[in-house]
């Protein structure tokens, strides 16, 4: 099973945990999306989310005669 954990490396505890994890060579994989890597499939920009959410909400409200 894969677990996604978000560590804030600007904090002391975050740096300690990263240092500890880097000791292990097997079973640990690091991805840092802040370094310009490709955005994973299915992620959307905030503007895309707003547009999709508004469209969906408008459709639901129209179906129930509220909008």
N, C-alpha and C positions, 0 to 999 in steps of 0.2 A: 504494500500500500504506500502511496505517496502522500506526504503531508506538506502543505504549503504554509510557510511561516514567514511573517514579515518582521524583519529586525530593523530598528532605527540605529544606524551606525554612527549617529551623532551623539548617542548617549554612551555612558561608560558601560552599562550592562550589555547594550547591543554589541559594542566592540569586543567585550569579553566573550560573549557567546560566539561571535564570528571567529575569534581566535581559536577557541576550543574546537569548533566544527572543522576548521581548516586542517586540524591534526589528522583527521580521518580521511583516508584515500578512497575507501570503498563505500558505496551507499549514499554518498553526499554529492549533490550537484548544485552548483551556484548559477543563478541567472540574475542579471542586474539589468532591468529594463531601462534604467536611467542612463545607461551608456550608449543609447542609440540603437539597441537591437530592434528587431522586427516586432511589432505589436501582435500578440497572439490572435488567432482566428476567432471571430465572434466579439471582440472588444469593439466598442464604438466611442467616438468622441463625445464630449458633453453636448455639443450642438446636435449631433445625430440622436442622442438619447432624448433630448428635449423634444425634437420634432416627432420622433416615434411615440413618445409618451403622450404628447398632445393629440396626435392622430388617434391613438388607441382610446384615450379618455373621451374624446369627442364622439367617437363611434359608440361607445358604451352609453354615454349620456343620451345620444339620439335614439338608441334602441329602447330606452326606458322613458322617453318623452320628457326628459329633464332639461335638455339643452335646446 
